[in-house]
Amino acid sequence: MQRYLTPLFCGLISFGVRAQTSIPPADTQVRLAVLAAPTEKREGAAVYGYNPNKEFVLLRKGTNDYVCLADDPAQKGFNVSCYHQALEPFMARGRELKKQGKSPAEVLTIREQEVKAGKWQMPKQPSTLFVYSAPDSSYNAASGEVKNGYMRSVVYIPYATAESTGLPLKAEAPGMPWLMDPGTHRAHIMINPPVTK
């Protein structure tokens, strides 16, 4: 997946200078992927990651309402995410379109058209995505250690606008929530805590 906040994470800043050259063991991928989930959701979350052939596969079946994605070894830096299962149609379709070579703008347009046509649905209630990332220099794939990670979150609220939520369209202070892509199927509240040095 591309390094964006709104999956396919459109909006997430990429970290690092190089991609991994090997695939961590499945148990390591699972352990690291759930770092993006709330503590009480980690044990039962479904986890997708990569097999030794670098294919995207289900690594662990879930027993709760969370889905987590392991770090993509083909991308720079470290980036894992977890989200409410109600977002899975949105996320899965984004992955499919990216695999087809669609650009982020094309993904947005196609998904918007498909939702309006009733091909699949966005959640009717606000639904959350958490993203945990770190610079490449802070991630050791061999040992499965991550240092200096950064957590940011997104609350999807389809078709919300600044007028319907009272939220600004940009962060006016560090950590202040703001609304991205207002009026679209993927309207979402961005919450980016200040980065500590």
Contacts in CASP RR format, 6 or more apart in sequence:
PFRMAT RR
TARGET T0000
AUTHOR 0000-0000-0000
METHOD contacts of the structure
MODEL  1
MQRYLTPLFCGLISFGVRAQTSIPPADTQVRLAVLAAPTEKREGAAVYGY
NPNKEFVLLRKGTNDYVCLADDPAQKGFNVSCYHQALEPFMARGRELKKQ
GKSPAEVLTIREQEVKAGKWQMPKQPSTLFVYSAPDSSYNAASGEVKNGY
MRSVVYIPYATAESTGLPLKAEAPGMPWLMDPGTHRAHIMINPPVTK
1 7 0 8 1.000
1 8 0 8 1.000
1 9 0 8 1.000
1 69 0 8 1.000
1 72 0 8 1.000
1 75 0 8 1.000
1 95 0 8 1.000
1 98 0 8 1.000
2 8 0 8 1.000
2 9 0 8 1.000
2 10 0 8 1.000
2 75 0 8 1.000
2 98 0 8 1.000
2 104 0 8 1.000
3 9 0 8 1.000
3 12 0 8 1.000
3 13 0 8 1.000
3 14 0 8 1.000
3 15 0 8 1.000
3 75 0 8 1.000
3 76 0 8 1.000
3 79 0 8 1.000
3 133 0 8 1.000
4 10 0 8 1.000
4 11 0 8 1.000
4 12 0 8 1.000
4 104 0 8 1.000
5 11 0 8 1.000
5 12 0 8 1.000
5 129 0 8 1.000
5 131 0 8 1.000
5 152 0 8 1.000
5 154 0 8 1.000
5 190 0 8 1.000
6 12 0 8 1.000
6 129 0 8 1.000
6 154 0 8 1.000
6 156 0 8 1.000
6 180 0 8 1.000
6 181 0 8 1.000
6 186 0 8 1.000
6 188 0 8 1.000
7 81 0 8 1.000
7 83 0 8 1.000
7 90 0 8 1.000
7 91 0 8 1.000
7 94 0 8 1.000
7 95 0 8 1.000
7 129 0 8 1.000
8 91 0 8 1.000
8 94 0 8 1.000
8 95 0 8 1.000
8 97 0 8 1.000
8 98 0 8 1.000
8 104 0 8 1.000
8 107 0 8 1.000
9 79 0 8 1.000
9 81 0 8 1.000
9 131 0 8 1.000
10 104 0 8 1.000
10 107 0 8 1.000
10 108 0 8 1.000
10 186 0 8 1.000
11 180 0 8 1.000
12 79 0 8 1.000
12 131 0 8 1.000
12 133 0 8 1.000
12 152 0 8 1.000
13 133 0 8 1.000
14 75 0 8 1.000
14 76 0 8 1.000
14 77 0 8 1.000
14 79 0 8 1.000
15 76 0 8 1.000
15 77 0 8 1.000
15 78 0 8 1.000
15 79 0 8 1.000
15 133 0 8 1.000
15 134 0 8 1.000
15 135 0 8 1.000
15 136 0 8 1.000
16 76 0 8 1.000
16 77 0 8 1.000
16 135 0 8 1.000
16 136 0 8 1.000
16 137 0 8 1.000
17 76 0 8 1.000
17 77 0 8 1.000
17 136 0 8 1.000
17 137 0 8 1.000
18 76 0 8 1.000
18 77 0 8 1.000
18 136 0 8 1.000
19 73 0 8 1.000
19 74 0 8 1.000
19 75 0 8 1.000
19 76 0 8 1.000
19 77 0 8 1.000
20 71 0 8 1.000
20 73 0 8 1.000
20 74 0 8 1.000
20 141 0 8 1.000
21 73 0 8 1.000
22 73 0 8 1.000
22 141 0 8 1.000
22 142 0 8 1.000
23 29 0 8 1.000
23 50 0 8 1.000
23 51 0 8 1.000
23 52 0 8 1.000
23 54 0 8 1.000
23 73 0 8 1.000
24 32 0 8 1.000
24 71 0 8 1.000
24 73 0 8 1.000
24 141 0 8 1.000
24 142 0 8 1.000
24 144 0 8 1.000
26 49 0 8 1.000
26 51 0 8 1.000
26 59 0 8 1.000
26 60 0 8 1.000
28 144 0 8 1.000
29 47 0 8 1.000
29 49 0 8 1.000
29 50 0 8 1.000
29 59 0 8 1.000
29 70 0 8 1.000
29 71 0 8 1.000
30 47 0 8 1.000
30 59 0 8 1.000
30 60 0 8 1.000
30 68 0 8 1.000
30 70 0 8 1.000
31 144 0 8 1.000
32 70 0 8 1.000
32 71 0 8 1.000
32 78 0 8 1.000
32 80 0 8 1.000
32 144 0 8 1.000
32 146 0 8 1.000
33 45 0 8 1.000
33 47 0 8 1.000
33 48 0 8 1.000
33 49 0 8 1.000
33 59 0 8 1.000
33 68 0 8 1.000
33 69 0 8 1.000
33 70 0 8 1.000
33 71 0 8 1.000
33 80 0 8 1.000
33 82 0 8 1.000
34 41 0 8 1.000
34 42 0 8 1.000
34 43 0 8 1.000
34 45 0 8 1.000
34 47 0 8 1.000
34 68 0 8 1.000
34 80 0 8 1.000
34 82 0 8 1.000
35 42 0 8 1.000
35 80 0 8 1.000
35 132 0 8 1.000
35 146 0 8 1.000
36 68 0 8 1.000
36 80 0 8 1.000
36 81 0 8 1.000
36 82 0 8 1.000
36 130 0 8 1.000
36 131 0 8 1.000
36 132 0 8 1.000
36 151 0 8 1.000
37 45 0 8 1.000
37 66 0 8 1.000
37 68 0 8 1.000
37 82 0 8 1.000
37 130 0 8 1.000
38 130 0 8 1.000
41 64 0 8 1.000
41 65 0 8 1.000
41 66 0 8 1.000
41 82 0 8 1.000
44 62 0 8 1.000
44 63 0 8 1.000
44 64 0 8 1.000
44 66 0 8 1.000
45 60 0 8 1.000
45 62 0 8 1.000
45 64 0 8 1.000
45 66 0 8 1.000
45 67 0 8 1.000
45 68 0 8 1.000
45 82 0 8 1.000
46 58 0 8 1.000
46 60 0 8 1.000
46 61 0 8 1.000
46 62 0 8 1.000
46 66 0 8 1.000
46 67 0 8 1.000
46 68 0 8 1.000
46 85 0 8 1.000
47 58 0 8 1.000
47 59 0 8 1.000
47 60 0 8 1.000
47 62 0 8 1.000
47 67 0 8 1.000
47 68 0 8 1.000
47 69 0 8 1.000
47 70 0 8 1.000
48 56 0 8 1.000
48 57 0 8 1.000
48 58 0 8 1.000
48 59 0 8 1.000
48 67 0 8 1.000
48 68 0 8 1.000
48 69 0 8 1.000
48 70 0 8 1.000
49 56 0 8 1.000
49 57 0 8 1.000
49 58 0 8 1.000
49 59 0 8 1.000
49 69 0 8 1.000
49 70 0 8 1.000
50 56 0 8 1.000
50 57 0 8 1.000
50 70 0 8 1.000
50 72 0 8 1.000
50 73 0 8 1.000
51 57 0 8 1.000
54 73 0 8 1.000
54 74 0 8 1.000
56 95 0 8 1.000
59 70 0 8 1.000
65 84 0 8 1.000
65 85 0 8 1.000
65 86 0 8 1.000
66 82 0 8 1.000
66 83 0 8 1.000
66 84 0 8 1.000
66 85 0 8 1.000
67 82 0 8 1.000
67 83 0 8 1.000
67 84 0 8 1.000
67 85 0 8 1.000
67 87 0 8 1.000
67 88 0 8 1.000
67 91 0 8 1.000
68 80 0 8 1.000
68 81 0 8 1.000
68 82 0 8 1.000
68 83 0 8 1.000
69 80 0 8 1.000
69 81 0 8 1.000
69 82 0 8 1.000
69 91 0 8 1.000
70 80 0 8 1.000
71 77 0 8 1.000
71 78 0 8 1.000
71 79 0 8 1.000
71 80 0 8 1.000
71 139 0 8 1.000
72 79 0 8 1.000
73 141 0 8 1.000
76 136 0 8 1.000
77 133 0 8 1.000
77 134 0 8 1.000
77 135 0 8 1.000
77 136 0 8 1.000
77 139 0 8 1.000
78 133 0 8 1.000
78 134 0 8 1.000
78 135 0 8 1.000
78 136 0 8 1.000
78 138 0 8 1.000
78 139 0 8 1.000
78 146 0 8 1.000
78 149 0 8 1.000
79 131 0 8 1.000
79 132 0 8 1.000
79 133 0 8 1.000
80 131 0 8 1.000
80 132 0 8 1.000
80 133 0 8 1.000
81 129 0 8 1.000
81 130 0 8 1.000
81 131 0 8 1.000
81 132 0 8 1.000
82 129 0 8 1.000
82 130 0 8 1.000
83 91 0 8 1.000
83 127 0 8 1.000
83 128 0 8 1.000
83 129 0 8 1.000
83 130 0 8 1.000
84 123 0 8 1.000
84 127 0 8 1.000
84 128 0 8 1.000
84 129 0 8 1.000
86 123 0 8 1.000
86 125 0 8 1.000
86 127 0 8 1.000
87 122 0 8 1.000
87 123 0 8 1.000
87 127 0 8 1.000
87 129 0 8 1.000
87 156 0 8 1.000
89 120 0 8 1.000
89 121 0 8 1.000
89 122 0 8 1.000
90 111 0 8 1.000
90 120 0 8 1.000
90 122 0 8 1.000
90 156 0 8 1.000
90 185 0 8 1.000
90 186 0 8 1.000
93 111 0 8 1.000
93 114 0 8 1.000
93 120 0 8 1.000
94 107 0 8 1.000
94 111 0 8 1.000
97 106 0 8 1.000
97 107 0 8 1.000
97 110 0 8 1.000
97 111 0 8 1.000
98 107 0 8 1.000
102 110 0 8 1.000
108 181 0 8 1.000
108 184 0 8 1.000
108 186 0 8 1.000
111 185 0 8 1.000
111 186 0 8 1.000
112 184 0 8 1.000
112 185 0 8 1.000
112 186 0 8 1.000
114 120 0 8 1.000
115 121 0 8 1.000
115 122 0 8 1.000
115 158 0 8 1.000
115 185 0 8 1.000
116 185 0 8 1.000
122 156 0 8 1.000
122 158 0 8 1.000
122 185 0 8 1.000
122 186 0 8 1.000
123 156 0 8 1.000
123 158 0 8 1.000
126 155 0 8 1.000
126 156 0 8 1.000
126 157 0 8 1.000
127 155 0 8 1.000
127 156 0 8 1.000
128 153 0 8 1.000
128 154 0 8 1.000
128 155 0 8 1.000
128 156 0 8 1.000
129 153 0 8 1.000
129 154 0 8 1.000
129 155 0 8 1.000
129 156 0 8 1.000
129 188 0 8 1.000
130 151 0 8 1.000
130 152 0 8 1.000
130 153 0 8 1.000
130 154 0 8 1.000
131 151 0 8 1.000
131 152 0 8 1.000
131 153 0 8 1.000
131 154 0 8 1.000
132 149 0 8 1.000
132 150 0 8 1.000
132 151 0 8 1.000
133 149 0 8 1.000
133 150 0 8 1.000
133 152 0 8 1.000
134 146 0 8 1.000
134 147 0 8 1.000
134 148 0 8 1.000
134 149 0 8 1.000
134 150 0 8 1.000
135 148 0 8 1.000
138 146 0 8 1.000
138 147 0 8 1.000
138 148 0 8 1.000
138 149 0 8 1.000
139 145 0 8 1.000
139 146 0 8 1.000
139 147 0 8 1.000
140 146 0 8 1.000
150 193 0 8 1.000
150 195 0 8 1.000
151 193 0 8 1.000
152 190 0 8 1.000
152 191 0 8 1.000
152 192 0 8 1.000
152 193 0 8 1.000
153 191 0 8 1.000
154 188 0 8 1.000
154 189 0 8 1.000
154 190 0 8 1.000
154 191 0 8 1.000
155 188 0 8 1.000
155 189 0 8 1.000
155 191 0 8 1.000
156 186 0 8 1.000
156 187 0 8 1.000
156 188 0 8 1.000
157 165 0 8 1.000
157 187 0 8 1.000
157 188 0 8 1.000
157 189 0 8 1.000
158 184 0 8 1.000
158 185 0 8 1.000
158 186 0 8 1.000
158 187 0 8 1.000
159 183 0 8 1.000
159 184 0 8 1.000
159 185 0 8 1.000
159 187 0 8 1.000
160 167 0 8 1.000
160 179 0 8 1.000
160 182 0 8 1.000
160 183 0 8 1.000
160 187 0 8 1.000
160 188 0 8 1.000
160 189 0 8 1.000
161 179 0 8 1.000
161 182 0 8 1.000
161 183 0 8 1.000
161 187 0 8 1.000
162 168 0 8 1.000
162 169 0 8 1.000
162 179 0 8 1.000
162 182 0 8 1.000
165 179 0 8 1.000
165 189 0 8 1.000
167 177 0 8 1.000
167 178 0 8 1.000
167 179 0 8 1.000
167 189 0 8 1.000
168 176 0 8 1.000
168 178 0 8 1.000
168 179 0 8 1.000
169 178 0 8 1.000
169 179 0 8 1.000
169 180 0 8 1.000
169 182 0 8 1.000
170 178 0 8 1.000
171 177 0 8 1.000
171 178 0 8 1.000
171 190 0 8 1.000
171 192 0 8 1.000
172 178 0 8 1.000
174 193 0 8 1.000
174 194 0 8 1.000
175 191 0 8 1.000
175 192 0 8 1.000
175 193 0 8 1.000
175 194 0 8 1.000
177 189 0 8 1.000
177 190 0 8 1.000
177 191 0 8 1.000
178 189 0 8 1.000
178 190 0 8 1.000
179 187 0 8 1.000
179 188 0 8 1.000
179 189 0 8 1.000
179 190 0 8 1.000
180 187 0 8 1.000
180 188 0 8 1.000
180 189 0 8 1.000
180 190 0 8 1.000
181 187 0 8 1.000
181 188 0 8 1.000
END
